[in-house]
Amino acid sequence: MTAIPGIQPPPGVDYEQKWRVMATVATGVILATIDGSIVNVALPTLVDSFDTSFATIQWVSLGYLLTLATLTLLVGRIGDIVGKRKIYNSGFIAFTIASVLCAFAPTVGLLIAFRVIQALGATMVLALGISILTEAFPPTERGKALGYIGTAVSLGVITGPVVGGILIEAFDWRSIFLVNLPVGIIGTILAFRYVPDVPPAPGQTMDFWGAGLLSSALLSLSLALTLGQDRGFDDGLIVTLLVAFLALAAVFVRVELSTESPMIQLRLFRNPLLSVSVASGFLVFAALSATFFLLPFYLEGVLGFEIGQVGLLLGAGPLALGVVAPISGTLSDRWGIRSLTLSGLFILTAVYLAIQLLSTETTWWQYVLIAVPLGAGVGIFQSPNNSAIMGSIPREYSGVGGGLLNLTRLLGQITGIAVLGSVWAGRVLAVSTEPVPGNNASAAAGTAQVEGLHFTFAIAAALIGSAAVIGLWALRKERAARTEPVLAA
């Protein structure tokens, strides 16, 4: 086993194998990320194939997303207790088998059920992959490693809709699941061969009460935000779900603070680096998810681009993110985390303010001039921020740390689309000077839709700007903490 001078690897880890571990984890991230978006392209086709309603077919995507959001922290904690390798490898197997089952599902009900199983496998891979990667690399290279994973996420985001469209056009909807089979087999082989078998920290027990309360709270919140888009947030069911979330979350906090081996060590959030990084990540993902949810309506419905052109234009931001993320992660290992995360937040705030320049006459190159800095800003922010979270959590809770990264992204995604999407629709209808058919905001005049974008992205700029302000406060606290021992001496 090879060690780096001055740095002792965890038991069972050989730093010479780090790039093989990277290839394994990146394969899982790309596979799970692609599958989170590839199905969206097939939803209209599935409506016709199963002769059902779009409201029913939506659960093919929603079931996957809700499973990820509900179970990611639970899976991370189980990995900390019983060992990450066995859970991670089982996730690859479950994902691959479920993909085949989805391809041959005879009914829409079974397809939704198999998608939930597939999401469970994806949860095991995503929640524990980050933790496995941070153990496989020395702490001095953690930012660089997480930067490359940022590139893997970007590849999945870019290729998912493109590959899905090509496969459905050339074959049928079943092919989008069967394509996972060879990749899943390769990923499983890599996982069994290269993922290190790090023994879990001794003396840990499962907090079943905390796990049940947390999963129930996250499910209530996710359902409320998801269903609230169609039913309205003043609907009785949505209000009940939100109240249930608050009640369950309050009981969860009380239980965790009085348990010897809690599901989450809540006292860790007294560390400003961790709490600020989690909050900032949530705000950025909320703004970003709403952005990529709304921009297709603008590019296709207002500017009139063809669907193929829209796909290429939407790939400009993630492509920039994928290029910048490893560079930012490497620099964070040398320069520190806070300066880079703040730089990314300031860039993003400026970009969201620049979106006010979009109009009904915007050209493709003018759009790209905004999209590329947007992706670059996320890349500069994301890798150091993820490194800050993983570096703030002790090894015995590293699986929970990886789950926390994914949960931050998922809840930001759900919240951003639900809340900011509703803000956009409400603003469009409010400023429309002519009746809008069916109150469908995407059918409104282009000028009204652009006004809705300006209003919504001004709110996004305020959210990210507030994250930057919180980051500056944390930087001041950290500098004060470093100065106090020197003054005392």
GURO-91645 format. One record per residue (C-alpha): residue number from 1; residue in one letter; x, y, z. Coordinates in nm, 2 decimals, padded with zeros to 4 digits, m for minus. Example, Ala and Ser with C-alpha at 12.3 -4.5 7.8 and 13.67 -1.06 7.14 Angstrom:
<recs>
 num residu     px     py     pz
   1      a  01.23 m00.45  00.78
   2      s  01.37 m00.11  00.71
</recs>
This chain:
<recs>
 num residu     px     py     pz
   1      m  00.00  00.00  00.00
   2      t  00.14  00.34 m00.10
   3      a  00.13  00.64  00.12
   4      i  00.20  01.00  00.05
   5      p  00.47  01.16  00.28
   6      g  00.30  01.32  00.58
   7      i m00.04  01.18  00.49
   8      q m00.17  00.85  00.62
   9      p m00.44  00.69  00.40
  10      p m00.74  00.53  00.56
  11      p m00.72  00.15  00.62
  12      g m00.77 m00.04  00.30
  13      v m00.69  00.26  00.07
  14      d m00.40  00.27 m00.17
  15      y m00.35  00.62 m00.31
  16      e m00.19  00.47 m00.62
  17      q m00.53  00.33 m00.72
  18      k m00.70  00.67 m00.69
  19      w m00.76  00.73 m01.06
  20      r m00.91  00.38 m01.10
  21      v m01.15  00.47 m00.82
  22      m m01.22  00.79 m01.00
  23      a m01.31  00.61 m01.32
  24      t m01.54  00.38 m01.13
  25      v m01.72  00.66 m00.94
  26      a m01.74  00.88 m01.25
  27      t m01.90  00.59 m01.44
  28      g m02.17  00.56 m01.17
  29      v m02.23  00.94 m01.16
  30      i m02.27  00.97 m01.54
  31      l m02.50  00.66 m01.55
  32      a m02.73  00.79 m01.27
  33      t m02.72  01.15 m01.40
  34      i m02.81  01.05 m01.76
  35      d m03.10  00.84 m01.63
  36      g m03.24  01.12 m01.43
  37      s m03.30  01.33 m01.74
  38      i m03.31  01.08 m02.04
  39      v m03.66  00.97 m01.94
  40      n m03.80  01.32 m01.97
  41      v m03.75  01.31 m02.35
  42      a m03.96  00.99 m02.36
  43      l m04.26  01.10 m02.16
  44      p m04.48  01.19 m02.46
  45      t m04.40  00.86 m02.62
  46      l m04.48  00.67 m02.30
  47      v m04.82  00.84 m02.29
  48      d m04.91  00.69 m02.63
  49      s m04.74  00.35 m02.57
  50      f m04.93  00.28 m02.25
  51      d m05.25  00.47 m02.36
  52      t m05.25  00.67 m02.03
  53      s m05.25  01.03 m01.91
  54      f m04.95  01.26 m01.88
  55      a m05.03  01.31 m01.51
  56      t m04.97  00.93 m01.46
  57      i m04.66  00.91 m01.68
  58      q m04.50  01.20 m01.49
  59      w m04.46  00.96 m01.20
  60      v m04.20  00.77 m01.41
  61      s m03.98  01.08 m01.35
  62      l m04.12  01.19 m01.01
  63      g m04.09  00.84 m00.85
  64      y m03.72  00.84 m00.94
  65      l m03.66  01.19 m00.81
  66      l m03.86  01.14 m00.49
  67      t m03.68  00.82 m00.41
  68      l m03.34  00.99 m00.44
  69      a m03.45  01.28 m00.22
  70      t m03.61  01.06  00.05
  71      l m03.34  00.80  00.09
  72      t m03.00  00.96  00.01
  73      l m02.91  01.04  00.37
  74      l m03.04  00.71  00.50
  75      v m02.83  00.52  00.25
  76      g m02.53  00.73  00.33
  77      r m02.56  00.65  00.70
  78      i m02.61  00.28  00.64
  79      g m02.29  00.29  00.44
  80      d m02.10  00.45  00.73
  81      i m02.22  00.17  00.97
  82      v m02.19 m00.15  00.76
  83      g m01.93 m00.04  00.50
  84      k m01.95  00.17  00.19
  85      r m01.81 m00.08 m00.06
  86      k m02.08 m00.35 m00.02
  87      i m02.36 m00.10 m00.04
  88      y m02.21  00.09 m00.33
  89      n m02.15 m00.24 m00.53
  90      s m02.51 m00.35 m00.45
  91      g m02.63 m00.02 m00.59
  92      f m02.46 m00.08 m00.92
  93      i m02.62 m00.43 m00.95
  94      a m02.97 m00.30 m00.85
  95      f m02.95 m00.02 m01.09
  96      t m02.85 m00.24 m01.38
  97      i m03.11 m00.51 m01.31
  98      a m03.39 m00.25 m01.26
  99      s m03.29 m00.09 m01.60
 100      v m03.36 m00.42 m01.78
 101      l m03.69 m00.46 m01.59
 102      c m03.79 m00.10 m01.69
 103      a m03.72 m00.19 m02.06
 104      f m03.96 m00.48 m02.05
 105      a m04.22 m00.34 m01.82
 106      p m04.57 m00.45 m01.95
 107      t m04.77 m00.18 m01.77
 108      v m04.72  00.18 m01.66
 109      g m04.76  00.08 m01.29
 110      l m04.48 m00.17 m01.32
 111      l m04.26  00.08 m01.50
 112      i m04.30  00.33 m01.22
 113      a m04.23  00.05 m00.96
 114      f m03.91 m00.05 m01.15
 115      r m03.80  00.31 m01.17
 116      v m03.82  00.33 m00.79
 117      i m03.60  00.03 m00.77
 118      q m03.36  00.19 m01.02
 119      a m03.36  00.51 m00.82
 120      l m03.27  00.31 m00.50
 121      g m02.97  00.17 m00.69
 122      a m02.88  00.52 m00.81
 123      t m02.91  00.65 m00.45
 124      m m02.65  00.39 m00.33
 125      v m02.42  00.49 m00.61
 126      l m02.45  00.87 m00.58
 127      a m02.47  00.89 m00.20
 128      l m02.16  00.68 m00.14
 129      g m01.96  00.75 m00.45
 130      i m01.85  01.10 m00.33
 131      s m01.74  00.95  00.01
 132      i m01.55  00.67 m00.15
 133      l m01.37  00.92 m00.38
 134      t m01.27  01.15 m00.10
 135      e m01.12  00.85  00.09
 136      a m00.94  00.73 m00.22
 137      f m00.76  01.07 m00.27
 138      p m00.54  01.24 m00.02
 139      p m00.69  01.55  00.14
 140      t m00.46  01.78 m00.05
 141      e m00.62  01.66 m00.38
 142      r m00.98  01.64 m00.26
 143      g m01.09  01.96 m00.45
 144      k m00.94  01.83 m00.77
 145      a m01.12  01.49 m00.74
 146      l m01.45  01.65 m00.68
 147      g m01.39  01.89 m00.97
 148      y m01.36  01.59 m01.21
 149      i m01.69  01.45 m01.07
 150      g m01.84  01.79 m01.15
 151      t m01.73  01.73 m01.51
 152      a m01.90  01.38 m01.50
 153      v m02.22  01.54 m01.38
 154      s m02.20  01.79 m01.67
 155      l m02.15  01.51 m01.92
 156      g m02.46  01.33 m01.79
 157      v m02.67  01.65 m01.80
 158      i m02.56  01.73 m02.16
 159      t m02.58  01.38 m02.31
 160      g m02.90  01.25 m02.14
 161      p m03.16  01.44 m02.35
 162      v m02.95  01.41 m02.67
 163      v m02.89  01.03 m02.64
 164      g m03.26  00.98 m02.54
 165      g m03.38  01.16 m02.85
 166      i m03.15  00.96 m03.08
 167      l m03.24  00.62 m02.93
 168      i m03.62  00.68 m02.93
 169      e m03.61  00.80 m03.29
 170      a m03.39  00.51 m03.41
 171      f m03.55  00.24 m03.20
 172      d m03.82  00.29 m02.93
 173      w m03.85  00.40 m02.57
 174      r m03.73  00.07 m02.43
 175      s m03.38  00.13 m02.57
 176      i m03.32  00.42 m02.33
 177      f m03.32  00.17 m02.05
 178      l m03.14 m00.11 m02.23
 179      v m02.85  00.12 m02.30
 180      n m02.77  00.11 m01.93
 181      l m02.70 m00.27 m01.94
 182      p m02.35 m00.27 m02.09
 183      v m02.24  00.05 m01.89
 184      g m02.39 m00.10 m01.57
 185      i m02.20 m00.43 m01.62
 186      i m01.87 m00.24 m01.68
 187      g m01.94 m00.02 m01.38
 188      t m02.01 m00.32 m01.16
 189      i m01.69 m00.49 m01.26
 190      l m01.49 m00.18 m01.19
 191      a m01.66 m00.14 m00.85
 192      f m01.58 m00.49 m00.74
 193      r m01.22 m00.46 m00.86
 194      y m01.12 m00.11 m00.75
 195      v m01.35  00.04 m00.48
 196      p m01.14  00.01 m00.16
 197      d m01.28 m00.19  00.13
 198      v m01.25  00.07  00.41
 199      p m01.37 m00.08  00.74
 200      p m01.64  00.13  00.91
 201      a m01.56  00.31  01.23
 202      p m01.64  00.08  01.53
 203      g m01.92  00.14  01.78
 204      q m02.17  00.29  01.54
 205      t m02.54  00.20  01.56
 206      m m02.84  00.28  01.35
 207      d m03.07  00.55  01.47
 208      f m03.40  00.39  01.34
 209      w m03.62  00.66  01.49
 210      g m03.41  00.94  01.34
 211      a m03.40  00.76  01.00
 212      g m03.78  00.71  00.99
 213      l m03.85  01.07  01.09
 214      l m03.60  01.22  00.84
 215      s m03.72  01.01  00.55
 216      s m04.08  01.09  00.63
 217      a m04.00  01.46  00.66
 218      l m03.81  01.47  00.33
 219      l m04.09  01.27  00.15
 220      s m04.35  01.52  00.28
 221      l m04.15  01.82  00.16
 222      s m04.06  01.67 m00.18
 223      l m04.43  01.58 m00.24
 224      a m04.55  01.92 m00.14
 225      l m04.31  02.10 m00.36
 226      t m04.36  01.87 m00.66
 227      l m04.75  01.84 m00.64
 228      g m04.78  02.21 m00.55
 229      q m04.68  02.31 m00.90
 230      d m05.01  02.18 m01.04
 231      r m05.24  02.19 m00.74
 232      g m05.13  02.53 m00.61
 233      f m04.96  02.58 m00.27
 234      d m05.28  02.68 m00.10
 235      d m05.43  02.35 m00.18
 236      g m05.54  02.15  00.13
 237      l m05.32  01.85  00.06
 238      i m05.02  02.07  00.00
 239      v m05.07  02.26  00.32
 240      t m05.11  01.94  00.51
 241      l m04.78  01.80  00.36
 242      l m04.59  02.12  00.45
 243      v m04.73  02.11  00.81
 244      a m04.63  01.74  00.83
 245      f m04.28  01.83  00.72
 246      l m04.24  02.10  00.98
 247      a m04.37  01.87  01.26
 248      l m04.16  01.57  01.16
 249      a m03.85  01.79  01.12
 250      a m03.90  01.94  01.47
 251      v m03.93  01.60  01.62
 252      f m03.63  01.48  01.43
 253      v m03.41  01.76  01.56
 254      r m03.53  01.68  01.92
 255      v m03.45  01.31  01.88
 256      e m03.11  01.37  01.72
 257      l m02.99  01.60  01.99
 258      s m03.07  01.33  02.26
 259      t m02.93  01.02  02.08
 260      e m02.58  00.88  02.14
 261      s m02.54  00.77  01.77
 262      p m02.76  01.00  01.58
 263      m m02.86  00.98  01.21
 264      i m02.69  01.32  01.16
 265      q m02.46  01.49  01.40
 266      l m02.65  01.82  01.40
 267      r m02.38  01.99  01.62
 268      l m02.15  01.97  01.32
 269      f m02.35  02.26  01.17
 270      r m02.20  02.49  01.44
 271      n m01.91  02.49  01.20
 272      p m01.97  02.80  00.98
 273      l m01.78  02.64  00.69
 274      l m02.02  02.35  00.68
 275      s m02.35  02.53  00.74
 276      v m02.26  02.81  00.50
 277      s m02.15  02.57  00.23
 278      v m02.47  02.37  00.26
 279      a m02.69  02.68  00.25
 280      s m02.50  02.83 m00.05
 281      g m02.52  02.50 m00.24
 282      f m02.89  02.48 m00.19
 283      l m02.95  02.84 m00.31
 284      v m02.73  02.80 m00.62
 285      f m02.90  02.47 m00.72
 286      a m03.24  02.63 m00.67
 287      a m03.16  02.91 m00.90
 288      l m02.98  02.69 m01.15
 289      s m03.26  02.43 m01.17
 290      a m03.52  02.70 m01.24
 291      t m03.30  02.85 m01.50
 292      f m03.27  02.53 m01.71
 293      f m03.64  02.46 m01.65
 294      l m03.75  02.80 m01.79
 295      l m03.49  02.86 m02.07
 296      p m03.63  02.60 m02.31
 297      f m03.96  02.79 m02.31
 298      y m03.78  03.11 m02.40
 299      l m03.54  02.96 m02.66
 300      e m03.81  02.76 m02.84
 301      g m04.13  02.95 m02.77
 302      v m04.01  03.31 m02.78
 303      l m03.69  03.31 m03.00
 304      g m03.82  03.03 m03.23
 305      f m03.52  02.80 m03.23
 306      e m03.57  02.44 m03.35
 307      i m03.55  02.17 m03.08
 308      g m03.21  02.05 m03.20
 309      q m03.07  02.41 m03.17
 310      v m03.23  02.44 m02.83
 311      g m03.04  02.13 m02.71
 312      l m02.71  02.26 m02.84
 313      l m02.77  02.60 m02.68
 314      l m02.86  02.45 m02.34
 315      g m02.54  02.25 m02.35
 316      a m02.32  02.56 m02.35
 317      g m02.35  02.62 m01.98
 318      p m02.29  02.27 m01.86
 319      l m02.00  02.24 m02.10
 320      a m01.83  02.54 m01.95
 321      l m01.90  02.40 m01.60
 322      g m01.74  02.07 m01.70
 323      v m01.42  02.25 m01.82
 324      v m01.39  02.49 m01.53
 325      a m01.48  02.25 m01.24
 326      p m01.16  02.05 m01.23
 327      i m00.95  02.36 m01.26
 328      s m01.14  02.53 m00.97
 329      g m01.11  02.22 m00.76
 330      t m00.73  02.20 m00.81
 331      l m00.69  02.56 m00.73
 332      s m00.89  02.52 m00.41
 333      d m00.64  02.26 m00.29
 334      r m00.37  02.52 m00.33
 335      w m00.53  02.85 m00.25
 336      g m00.81  02.75 m00.01
 337      i m01.19  02.72 m00.05
 338      r m01.36  03.05  00.05
 339      s m01.20  03.28 m00.21
 340      l m01.31  03.06 m00.50
 341      t m01.66  03.00 m00.38
 342      l m01.71  03.37 m00.33
 343      s m01.57  03.44 m00.67
 344      g m01.82  03.19 m00.82
 345      l m02.11  03.35 m00.63
 346      f m02.02  03.70 m00.75
 347      i m01.99  03.58 m01.11
 348      l m02.33  03.41 m01.09
 349      t m02.49  03.72 m00.93
 350      a m02.36  03.93 m01.22
 351      v m02.48  03.68 m01.48
 352      y m02.83  03.67 m01.34
 353      l m02.84  04.05 m01.35
 354      a m02.72  04.04 m01.71
 355      i m03.01  03.81 m01.80
 356      q m03.22  04.13 m01.78
 357      l m03.07  04.21 m02.12
 358      l m03.25  03.91 m02.29
 359      s m03.53  04.02 m02.52
 360      t m03.75  03.89 m02.79
 361      e m03.47  03.97 m03.04
 362      t m03.18  03.80 m02.87
 363      t m02.95  03.61 m03.11
 364      w m02.79  03.27 m03.04
 365      w m02.45  03.42 m02.98
 366      q m02.58  03.68 m02.73
 367      y m02.74  03.39 m02.54
 368      v m02.41  03.20 m02.54
 369      l m02.23  03.51 m02.40
 370      i m02.46  03.47 m02.10
 371      a m02.47  03.09 m02.08
 372      v m02.10  03.03 m02.08
 373      p m02.02  03.26 m01.78
 374      l m02.32  03.10 m01.60
 375      g m02.17  02.76 m01.63
 376      a m01.82  02.88 m01.55
 377      g m01.95  03.05 m01.24
 378      v m02.11  02.73 m01.12
 379      g m01.79  02.54 m01.19
 380      i m01.58  02.79 m00.99
 381      f m01.82  02.76 m00.70
 382      q m01.92  02.40 m00.69
 383      s m01.60  02.20 m00.66
 384      p m01.45  02.41 m00.37
 385      n m01.80  02.42 m00.20
 386      n m01.83  02.04 m00.22
 387      s m01.48  02.00 m00.09
 388      a m01.57  02.23  00.21
 389      i m01.87  02.01  00.30
 390      m m01.67  01.68  00.28
 391      g m01.38  01.82  00.46
 392      s m01.60  01.94  00.75
 393      i m01.75  01.60  00.83
 394      p m01.56  01.33  01.03
 395      r m01.48  01.00  00.86
 396      e m01.74  00.80  01.05
 397      y m02.01  01.03  00.89
 398      s m01.85  01.06  00.54
 399      g m02.13  00.86  00.38
 400      v m02.38  01.11  00.53
 401      g m02.16  01.38  00.39
 402      g m02.19  01.24  00.04
 403      g m02.56  01.20  00.09
 404      l m02.58  01.56  00.21
 405      l m02.42  01.69 m00.11
 406      n m02.68  01.50 m00.32
 407      l m02.97  01.61 m00.10
 408      t m02.87  01.97 m00.13
 409      r m02.87  01.94 m00.50
 410      l m03.20  01.75 m00.52
 411      l m03.39  01.98 m00.28
 412      g m03.25  02.28 m00.46
 413      q m03.37  02.13 m00.79
 414      i m03.72  02.05 m00.66
 415      t m03.76  02.39 m00.48
 416      g m03.62  02.59 m00.76
 417      i m03.85  02.44 m01.02
 418      a m04.16  02.45 m00.80
 419      v m04.12  02.79 m00.64
 420      l m03.94  03.00 m00.91
 421      g m04.13  02.82 m01.19
 422      s m04.46  02.93 m01.02
 423      v m04.32  03.28 m00.98
 424      w m04.24  03.30 m01.35
 425      a m04.59  03.17 m01.45
 426      g m04.76  03.41 m01.21
 427      r m04.56  03.71 m01.34
 428      v m04.62  03.62 m01.70
 429      l m05.00  03.60 m01.65
 430      a m05.00  03.92 m01.44
 431      v m04.83  04.13 m01.72
 432      s m05.01  03.98 m02.01
 433      t m05.22  04.24 m02.19
 434      e m05.43  03.98 m02.38
 435      p m05.61  03.67 m02.25
 436      v m05.39  03.36 m02.22
 437      p m05.54  03.03 m02.34
 438      g m05.60  02.81 m02.04
 439      n m05.39  03.04 m01.82
 440      n m05.09  02.85 m01.97
 441      a m04.79  03.09 m01.93
 442      s m04.59  02.93 m02.21
 443      a m04.87  03.03 m02.45
 444      a m04.85  03.40 m02.36
 445      a m04.70  03.66 m02.58
 446      g m04.32  03.67 m02.60
 447      t m04.29  04.01 m02.44
 448      a m04.48  03.88 m02.13
 449      q m04.27  03.57 m02.11
 450      v m03.95  03.78 m02.12
 451      e m04.08  04.00 m01.85
 452      g m04.15  03.69 m01.64
 453      l m03.79  03.58 m01.70
 454      h m03.65  03.92 m01.59
 455      f m03.86  03.92 m01.28
 456      t m03.78  03.56 m01.18
 457      f m03.40  03.58 m01.25
 458      a m03.38  03.91 m01.05
 459      i m03.51  03.70 m00.76
 460      a m03.24  03.44 m00.84
 461      a m02.98  03.71 m00.84
 462      a m03.10  03.82 m00.50
 463      l m03.08  03.45 m00.37
 464      i m02.72  03.40 m00.49
 465      g m02.62  03.75 m00.38
 466      s m02.75  03.66 m00.03
 467      a m02.53  03.34 m00.04
 468      a m02.23  03.56 m00.12
 469      v m02.31  03.79  00.17
 470      i m02.33  03.48  00.40
 471      g m02.00  03.36  00.26
 472      l m01.84  03.70  00.34
 473      w m01.97  03.67  00.69
 474      a m01.82  03.32  00.72
 475      l m01.49  03.44  00.59
 476      r m01.48  03.71  00.85
 477      k m01.56  03.45  01.12
 478      e m01.29  03.22  01.00
 479      r m01.03  03.49  00.99
 480      a m01.12  03.60  01.34
 481      a m01.10  03.24  01.46
 482      r m00.74  03.21  01.31
 483      t m00.64  03.55  01.47
 484      e m00.76  03.48  01.82
 485      p m00.50  03.21  01.91
 486      v m00.22  03.44  01.77
 487      l m00.34  03.73  01.99
 488      a m00.37  03.50  02.29
 489      a m00.01  03.38  02.24
</recs>
